[in-house]
């Protein structure tokens, strides 16, 4: 099932627009697809960075990145960021399990 989408209009600097256009052309995709891809990558980067800095728990980093906790752990390993699991991470996992079961 496809996710619901919203239309957004934004203003960009000319060089940012040129970058996006060039990226879309190189990837043989439309501009909207290129922007969605960059947003997805940006979300992952934001989750990784906040976790690395200690400003987000594992579950919060996963939420920011738009992935599951197990996927976030894989991303942390792939980017060489140690998964420093804290008590907060365990508590959040238990709460999530209670909601599921």
C-alpha positions in Angstrom: 0.0 0.0 0.0 1.4 3.4 -1.0 1.9 6.0 1.7 -0.3 9.1 1.6 1.5 12.0 -0.1 1.2 15.8 0.3 2.2 18.4 -2.2 4.7 21.0 -1.0 6.0 24.2 -2.7 9.4 25.5 -1.6 11.8 28.2 -2.6 15.3 27.1 -3.5 18.5 29.0 -4.3 19.3 28.7 -8.0 22.4 26.5 -7.3 20.4 24.1 -5.1 17.7 23.8 -7.9 20.5 23.1 -10.4 22.0 20.5 -8.1 18.6 18.7 -7.8 17.9 18.9 -11.5 21.4 17.5 -12.3 20.9 14.7 -9.7 17.5 13.8 -11.1 18.8 13.8 -14.6 21.8 11.6 -13.7 19.6 9.1 -11.9 17.0 9.2 -14.7 14.2 10.2 -12.4 12.0 13.2 -12.0 12.7 16.1 -9.6 10.2 15.0 -7.0 11.7 11.6 -6.8 15.2 13.1 -6.3 13.9 15.4 -3.5 12.1 12.5 -1.8 15.3 10.4 -2.0 17.4 13.2 -0.5 14.9 13.7 2.3 15.0 10.0 3.1 18.8 10.1 3.2 18.7 13.3 5.3 16.4 11.6 7.8 18.8 8.7 8.2 21.8 11.1 8.6 19.9 13.1 11.2 19.1 9.9 13.2 22.7 8.7 13.0 24.1 12.1 13.9 21.8 12.6 16.9 22.5 9.1 18.2 26.2 9.6 17.7 26.1 12.9 19.7 24.0 11.3 22.4 21.0 13.6 21.9 18.7 10.8 20.7 18.1 7.3 22.1 18.2 4.3 19.7 14.4 4.3 19.3 14.3 8.1 18.8 17.1 7.9 16.2 15.2 5.1 14.4 12.0 7.2 14.5 13.9 10.2 13.0 15.4 8.0 10.3 12.0 6.4 9.5 13.3 2.9 10.1 12.8 0.1 12.6 15.1 -0.2 15.7 16.8 -3.2 14.2 17.4 -1.4 10.9 18.8 1.5 12.9 21.2 -0.8 14.6 22.3 -2.1 11.2 22.8 1.5 10.0 24.8 2.3 13.1 27.1 -0.7 12.4 27.4 0.2 8.7 28.5 3.7 9.6 30.9 2.6 12.3 28.9 4.2 15.1 28.9 2.0 18.3 25.5 1.1 19.5 25.8 2.3 23.1 22.5 0.9 24.4 21.3 2.8 27.5 18.7 1.9 30.1 16.3 4.3 28.3 16.6 2.2 25.1 15.6 -0.9 27.0 12.6 0.9 28.6 11.4 2.2 25.3 11.7 -1.3 23.8 9.6 -2.8 26.6 7.0 -0.1 26.1 6.9 -0.7 22.4 6.5 -4.5 23.0 3.6 -3.9 25.4 1.8 -1.8 22.7 2.3 -4.6 20.2 1.2 -7.5 22.4 
